[in-house]
Amino acid sequence: MPKTPTACLALADGTIFYGRGFGATGTRVAELCFNTAMTGYQEIMTDPSYAGQIVTFTFPHIGNTGVTPEDDETADPVAEGMVVKWDPTDPSNWRATGHLVDWLEKTGRVCIGGLDTRRLTRAIRQQGAPHVALAHDPEGKFDLEALVAAARGFAGLEGLDLAKDVTCAQSYRWDEMRWAWPEGYTRREGPAPKVVAIDYGAKRNILRCLASAGCDVTVMPAATTAEEVLAQSPDGVFLSNGPGDPAATGEYAVPAIKGVLDAGLPVFGICLGHQMLALALGAKTVKMNHGHHGANHPVKDVESGKVEITSMNHGFTVDSQTLPEGVIQTHVSLFDGSNCGLRMADRPVFSVQHHPEASPGPQDSFYLFERFAAAVREHASVKA
């Protein structure tokens, strides 16, 4: 580390971490979380679910595969910044089109390297996700009192509707399918049952998975009403991932979801979409101590007994004790027993807390897209 640190991370409790700054200069105030994935740092930084957060990567090799536009989950990074143990290395991958540091600087993300991320991760686990101020100044000049005050002044994510900040501005069609060797991304062609995807902060690979499963996808903004959804004459509705407090987003989203449920359509939700569906069915959500973030989280399907390794990214969870009669818990986390899935007992309406689109992460749960597509095709055939 240089004699004069060029970045510092100030926690609301007054703890200060010094390190080497990279990416953009300036200060960012956010909630700090840690992610245990060993791959996919670009997908993580561009996941809209990380709005309002700075990510600590527990895996030390960050930057070694560079960056490529093909791996962006949205147009630009959404996470406010990153914390790493080792400085990002030069890219060494045939798909790389750029250097991580250059990409972070261009997109305005403030980052710090050289920290003891094990110590930081333990603090997050023990004390909960802290509010922090991350500053990068090449001259190493920091007003520590001001940074700690900024961290303490951060309102946090509870009660915060961030879906409105990351959703699409208008509806659009999506036909790009999953990446495959050697063609890369291809387009879905031909007639298919229609699915409306409500965008609370949707990752592109989720939409690709829907298209690859054989769905004609129309993406609509988070505040879309049930009447606007039903005007599309869909055969199914998908509820996407996204950031913030589900109860806050639910102020406008829950009435729309209830309207869709009343219409008898198949429904599938992921992450925030899972939480929104739970709220619409009468359950409640709560803030977690430090959340689940990583591509190596074991989840058990309690109905089949199968254990899946999954990708996770959430700081709120559905309180399984509040699930109403007729709503069945289908998946649980093997880390802490928290709810990771539900379904209605008598209808093709289901959701999961984890991310089955595997970007980054394993592909154990892709079958959920196929299950939804099958329900959508059945609804379309009955309607026809």
C-alpha positions as CSV (number, residue, x, y, z in Angstrom):
1,M,0.0,0.0,0.0
2,P,1.3,3.5,-0.8
3,K,2.4,5.6,2.2
4,T,-0.6,7.8,1.7
5,P,-3.8,5.9,1.2
6,T,-5.9,7.1,-1.7
7,A,-9.3,5.7,-0.5
8,C,-11.1,5.1,2.8
9,L,-14.2,3.4,3.9
10,A,-16.0,5.0,6.9
11,L,-18.6,3.0,8.8
12,A,-21.4,4.6,10.8
13,D,-19.9,3.3,14.0
14,G,-16.8,5.3,13.4
15,T,-14.6,2.5,12.1
16,I,-12.2,3.6,9.3
17,F,-10.6,1.3,6.7
18,Y,-7.8,2.7,4.4
19,G,-6.8,1.4,1.1
20,R,-6.0,2.1,-2.6
21,G,-8.7,3.9,-4.6
22,F,-9.6,2.9,-8.2
23,G,-12.4,3.6,-10.6
24,A,-14.0,7.1,-10.2
25,T,-13.0,9.7,-7.6
26,G,-15.4,11.2,-5.1
27,T,-17.6,9.9,-2.3
28,R,-20.5,7.4,-2.3
29,V,-22.8,6.8,0.7
30,A,-24.7,3.5,0.8
31,E,-25.4,0.2,2.6
32,L,-22.5,-2.2,2.6
33,C,-23.0,-5.9,1.8
34,F,-20.7,-8.8,1.0
35,N,-20.9,-11.2,-2.0
36,T,-19.4,-14.6,-1.9
37,A,-19.5,-15.4,-5.6
38,M,-16.2,-16.5,-7.2
39,T,-17.2,-15.3,-10.7
40,G,-19.4,-12.7,-12.3
41,Y,-18.3,-9.4,-10.7
42,Q,-19.5,-7.5,-13.8
43,E,-23.0,-9.1,-13.6
44,I,-23.1,-8.3,-9.9
45,M,-22.2,-4.6,-10.4
46,T,-24.8,-4.2,-13.2
47,D,-27.6,-6.1,-11.3
48,P,-30.3,-3.5,-10.6
49,S,-31.0,-5.2,-7.3
50,Y,-27.8,-3.6,-5.9
51,A,-29.1,-0.1,-6.1
52,G,-28.2,1.8,-2.9
53,Q,-25.4,-0.7,-2.0
54,I,-21.6,-1.0,-2.1
55,V,-20.4,-4.6,-2.6
56,T,-17.6,-6.2,-0.7
57,F,-16.2,-9.1,-2.8
58,T,-14.9,-11.9,-0.5
59,F,-13.2,-13.6,-3.5
60,P,-9.8,-11.9,-4.1
61,H,-9.4,-12.3,-7.9
62,I,-11.5,-9.4,-9.1
63,G,-10.8,-8.0,-12.6
64,N,-8.9,-11.0,-14.0
65,T,-11.5,-11.7,-16.7
66,G,-11.8,-8.0,-17.7
67,V,-15.2,-6.7,-18.9
68,T,-17.3,-7.2,-22.0
69,P,-20.7,-5.5,-23.0
70,E,-22.1,-9.0,-23.4
71,D,-22.1,-9.5,-19.6
72,D,-23.9,-6.4,-18.6
73,E,-27.2,-7.1,-16.9
74,T,-28.3,-3.5,-17.5
75,A,-26.8,-0.6,-19.4
76,D,-24.5,0.7,-16.6
77,P,-23.4,-0.5,-13.2
78,V,-26.0,0.1,-10.5
79,A,-24.1,-0.8,-7.4
80,E,-22.5,2.4,-6.0
81,G,-19.0,0.9,-5.6
82,M,-16.9,-2.1,-4.7
83,V,-14.5,-3.2,-2.0
84,V,-11.8,-5.8,-2.8
85,K,-8.8,-7.4,-1.1
86,W,-6.4,-7.2,-4.1
87,D,-6.1,-4.5,-6.7
88,P,-7.9,-5.6,-10.0
89,T,-5.5,-7.4,-12.3
90,D,-5.1,-7.0,-16.1
91,P,-7.7,-9.0,-18.0
92,S,-6.8,-12.5,-19.1
93,N,-9.8,-13.9,-21.0
94,W,-10.5,-14.2,-24.7
95,R,-13.9,-12.5,-24.3
96,A,-12.5,-9.4,-22.6
97,T,-13.0,-6.1,-24.4
98,G,-11.8,-3.8,-21.7
99,H,-10.2,-3.4,-18.2
100,L,-12.3,-3.4,-15.1
101,V,-10.7,-0.3,-13.7
102,D,-11.3,1.7,-16.8
103,W,-14.9,0.5,-17.0
104,L,-15.5,1.5,-13.3
105,E,-14.0,5.0,-13.9
106,K,-16.0,5.6,-17.0
107,T,-19.2,4.6,-15.3
108,G,-18.6,6.6,-12.1
109,R,-18.2,3.8,-9.6
110,V,-16.0,4.6,-6.5
111,C,-13.9,1.6,-5.4
112,I,-11.3,0.6,-2.8
113,G,-8.7,-2.2,-2.8
114,G,-6.2,-3.5,-0.2
115,L,-8.7,-4.1,2.6
116,D,-8.9,-7.0,4.9
117,T,-12.2,-8.2,3.4
118,R,-12.4,-11.2,5.8
119,R,-12.4,-8.8,8.8
120,L,-15.0,-6.6,7.1
121,T,-17.2,-9.5,6.2
122,R,-17.1,-10.8,9.8
123,A,-18.2,-7.3,11.0
124,I,-21.1,-7.3,8.5
125,R,-22.2,-10.7,9.7
126,Q,-22.0,-9.9,13.3
127,Q,-23.4,-6.4,13.3
128,G,-25.6,-6.3,10.3
129,A,-25.2,-4.5,6.9
130,P,-23.7,-1.1,7.9
131,H,-24.2,2.3,6.4
132,V,-20.9,3.5,5.0
133,A,-19.3,6.4,3.1
134,L,-16.6,5.3,0.5
135,A,-14.2,8.0,-0.6
136,H,-11.5,8.0,-3.3
137,D,-9.1,10.9,-3.5
138,P,-5.7,10.5,-5.4
139,E,-4.1,12.9,-3.0
140,G,-5.4,11.1,0.1
141,K,-7.2,14.0,1.7
142,F,-10.2,12.9,3.7
143,D,-12.5,14.6,6.1
144,L,-13.1,11.7,8.4
145,E,-15.6,13.3,10.6
146,A,-17.6,14.4,7.6
147,L,-17.5,10.8,6.1
148,V,-18.6,9.2,9.4
149,A,-21.4,11.8,9.6
150,A,-22.5,11.0,6.1
151,A,-22.6,7.3,6.8
152,R,-24.7,8.0,10.0
153,G,-27.0,10.2,8.0
154,F,-27.8,7.6,5.4
155,A,-31.5,6.7,5.8
156,G,-31.0,3.0,4.8
157,L,-33.1,0.8,2.5
158,E,-36.1,0.2,4.8
159,G,-39.1,2.1,3.6
160,L,-37.3,2.9,0.3
161,D,-38.9,2.3,-3.1
162,L,-35.9,1.9,-5.5
163,A,-37.7,0.0,-8.2
164,K,-39.0,3.3,-9.6
165,D,-35.4,4.4,-10.1
166,V,-34.2,1.3,-12.1
167,T,-37.3,0.3,-14.0
168,C,-37.7,0.8,-17.8
169,A,-39.2,4.1,-18.9
170,Q,-41.6,2.5,-21.4
171,S,-42.7,-0.9,-22.5
172,Y,-40.7,-2.9,-25.1
173,R,-40.4,-6.4,-26.6
174,W,-37.6,-8.8,-25.8
175,D,-36.5,-11.7,-28.0
176,E,-32.8,-12.2,-27.2
177,M,-32.1,-15.7,-25.9
178,R,-29.3,-17.1,-23.7
179,W,-25.7,-17.1,-24.7
180,A,-24.4,-20.3,-26.3
181,W,-21.3,-21.4,-28.0
182,P,-20.4,-20.6,-30.8
183,E,-23.3,-18.3,-31.9
184,G,-23.4,-16.1,-28.8
185,Y,-26.8,-14.5,-28.3
186,T,-29.5,-15.5,-30.8
187,R,-33.1,-14.4,-31.3
188,R,-36.3,-16.3,-30.6
189,E,-38.4,-16.6,-33.8
190,G,-41.9,-17.7,-34.5
191,P,-45.2,-17.6,-32.7
192,A,-45.2,-18.2,-28.9
193,P,-47.5,-17.6,-25.9
194,K,-47.3,-14.0,-24.6
195,V,-45.7,-13.1,-21.3
196,V,-45.7,-9.7,-19.7
197,A,-42.7,-9.1,-17.5
198,I,-43.1,-6.4,-14.9
199,D,-39.7,-4.7,-14.6
200,Y,-38.8,-3.8,-10.9
201,G,-35.2,-3.9,-12.0
202,A,-35.0,-6.9,-14.3
203,K,-31.7,-8.5,-15.2
204,R,-31.3,-9.1,-18.9
205,N,-30.5,-12.8,-18.5
206,I,-33.8,-13.4,-16.8
207,L,-35.5,-12.0,-19.9
208,R,-33.2,-14.2,-22.1
209,C,-34.3,-17.2,-20.0
210,L,-37.9,-16.5,-20.6
211,A,-37.3,-16.1,-24.3
212,S,-35.2,-19.3,-24.4
213,A,-38.1,-21.2,-22.6
214,G,-40.3,-20.3,-25.5
215,C,-42.1,-17.1,-24.4
216,D,-43.0,-14.0,-26.4
217,V,-41.9,-11.4,-23.8
218,T,-43.2,-7.8,-23.4
219,V,-41.5,-5.8,-20.6
220,M,-43.5,-3.2,-18.8
221,P,-42.6,-0.6,-16.1
222,A,-42.9,-1.2,-12.4
223,A,-45.9,1.0,-11.9
224,T,-47.9,-0.7,-14.7
225,T,-51.5,-1.3,-13.5
226,A,-53.4,-4.6,-13.8
227,E,-55.6,-3.1,-16.5
228,E,-52.6,-2.2,-18.6
229,V,-51.1,-5.7,-18.2
230,L,-54.4,-7.4,-19.1
231,A,-54.8,-5.1,-22.1
232,Q,-51.8,-7.0,-23.6
233,S,-53.8,-10.2,-23.5
234,P,-51.0,-12.2,-21.9
235,D,-50.9,-15.9,-21.2
236,G,-48.7,-15.3,-18.1
237,V,-47.1,-12.6,-16.0
238,F,-43.6,-12.5,-14.7
239,L,-42.5,-10.4,-11.7
240,S,-38.8,-9.4,-11.8
241,N,-36.1,-8.9,-9.3
242,G,-35.3,-5.4,-8.1
243,P,-33.9,-3.3,-5.2
244,G,-35.2,-1.6,-2.1
245,D,-38.0,-2.4,0.4
246,P,-40.7,-4.6,-1.0
247,A,-43.3,-3.1,1.3
248,A,-42.6,0.4,-0.2
249,T,-42.7,-0.9,-3.8
250,G,-45.8,-2.8,-2.9
251,E,-47.8,0.4,-2.4
252,Y,-48.4,0.5,-6.1
253,A,-47.3,-3.0,-7.2
254,V,-49.5,-5.1,-4.9
255,P,-52.8,-3.9,-6.3
256,A,-51.6,-4.6,-9.8
257,I,-50.5,-8.1,-8.9
258,K,-53.8,-8.8,-7.1
259,G,-55.6,-7.8,-10.3
260,V,-53.5,-10.2,-12.3
261,L,-54.2,-13.0,-9.8
262,D,-58.0,-12.3,-10.0
263,A,-57.7,-12.7,-13.8
264,G,-56.5,-16.3,-13.3
265,L,-53.2,-16.0,-15.1
266,P,-50.1,-18.1,-14.4
267,V,-47.6,-16.0,-12.4
268,F,-43.8,-16.5,-11.7
269,G,-41.7,-14.2,-9.5
270,I,-38.0,-13.9,-8.7
271,C,-36.3,-12.1,-5.8
272,L,-38.2,-8.8,-5.3
273,G,-40.9,-10.3,-7.5
274,H,-41.2,-13.2,-5.1
275,Q,-41.6,-10.8,-2.2
276,M,-44.1,-8.7,-4.1
277,L,-46.2,-11.9,-4.8
278,A,-46.0,-12.9,-1.2
279,L,-47.3,-9.4,-0.1
280,A,-50.1,-9.6,-2.7
281,L,-51.1,-13.0,-1.2
282,G,-51.2,-11.6,2.3
283,A,-47.8,-12.4,3.7
284,K,-45.3,-10.0,5.2
285,T,-41.6,-9.2,4.5
286,V,-38.8,-8.3,6.9
287,K,-35.3,-6.8,6.7
288,M,-32.5,-9.3,7.2
289,N,-29.4,-8.8,9.3
290,H,-27.0,-8.9,6.4
291,G,-28.9,-10.6,3.6
292,H,-27.9,-13.3,1.1
293,H,-25.5,-12.3,-1.7
294,G,-23.5,-14.9,-3.6
295,A,-23.6,-17.7,-6.3
296,N,-23.0,-20.6,-3.9
297,H,-26.1,-20.6,-1.6
298,P,-27.7,-24.0,-0.9
299,V,-31.5,-24.1,-1.1
300,K,-33.7,-27.1,-0.4
301,D,-36.9,-27.9,-2.4
302,V,-38.9,-29.0,0.6
303,E,-41.4,-30.9,-1.6
304,S,-38.9,-33.0,-3.6
305,G,-36.0,-33.0,-1.1
306,K,-33.6,-31.8,-3.8
307,V,-30.9,-29.4,-2.8
308,E,-29.9,-26.7,-5.4
309,I,-26.9,-24.5,-5.4
310,T,-28.2,-21.0,-6.2
311,S,-27.4,-17.4,-6.8
312,M,-28.8,-15.0,-4.2
313,N,-29.1,-11.3,-3.9
314,H,-31.5,-9.9,-1.3
315,G,-31.6,-8.0,1.9
316,F,-35.3,-8.6,2.7
317,T,-37.1,-11.9,3.1
318,V,-40.6,-13.2,3.2
319,D,-41.7,-14.1,6.7
320,S,-42.8,-17.8,6.3
321,Q,-44.8,-17.6,9.5
322,T,-47.2,-15.1,7.8
323,L,-47.9,-17.2,4.7
324,P,-51.7,-17.5,4.5
325,E,-53.7,-20.7,4.1
326,G,-53.5,-22.0,0.5
327,V,-50.0,-20.7,0.0
328,I,-47.3,-23.4,0.4
329,Q,-43.6,-22.8,1.2
330,T,-41.6,-24.7,-1.4
331,H,-38.0,-23.7,-0.8
332,V,-35.8,-22.8,2.2
333,S,-32.3,-21.6,2.7
334,L,-30.0,-24.2,4.2
335,F,-27.9,-21.4,5.7
336,D,-30.5,-20.0,8.0
337,G,-33.9,-21.6,7.2
338,S,-35.4,-18.5,5.7
339,N,-38.1,-18.7,3.0
340,C,-36.8,-19.1,-0.6
341,G,-40.0,-20.1,-2.4
342,L,-43.8,-20.4,-2.4
343,R,-46.7,-21.5,-4.6
344,M,-50.4,-21.4,-4.5
345,A,-51.9,-24.8,-3.7
346,D,-54.4,-24.8,-6.5
347,R,-53.1,-22.6,-9.3
348,P,-49.9,-22.2,-11.4
349,V,-48.7,-19.2,-9.3
350,F,-45.2,-19.6,-7.8
351,S,-42.0,-17.7,-7.0
352,V,-38.5,-18.1,-5.6
353,Q,-36.2,-15.9,-3.7
354,H,-33.1,-17.1,-5.5
355,H,-32.0,-16.3,-9.1
356,P,-32.4,-19.3,-11.5
357,E,-31.1,-17.3,-14.5
358,A,-27.4,-18.1,-13.5
359,S,-25.8,-14.8,-14.3
360,P,-23.6,-15.2,-12.4
361,G,-24.1,-18.5,-10.7
362,P,-25.1,-22.2,-11.2
363,Q,-27.9,-23.4,-13.5
364,D,-29.5,-25.8,-11.0
365,S,-32.8,-23.9,-11.0
366,F,-33.3,-23.2,-14.7
367,Y,-36.2,-25.7,-14.7
368,L,-38.3,-23.0,-13.0
369,F,-38.5,-21.1,-16.3
370,E,-39.5,-24.3,-18.1
371,R,-42.2,-24.9,-15.5
372,F,-43.6,-21.4,-16.0
373,A,-43.4,-21.7,-19.8
374,A,-45.4,-25.0,-19.6
375,A,-48.1,-23.3,-17.5
376,V,-48.2,-20.4,-19.9
377,R,-48.6,-22.7,-22.9
378,E,-51.4,-24.6,-21.2
379,H,-53.2,-21.3,-20.5
380,A,-52.7,-20.2,-24.1
381,S,-54.1,-23.5,-25.4
382,V,-57.2,-23.3,-23.1
383,K,-57.8,-19.7,-24.2
384,A,-57.5,-20.7,-27.9
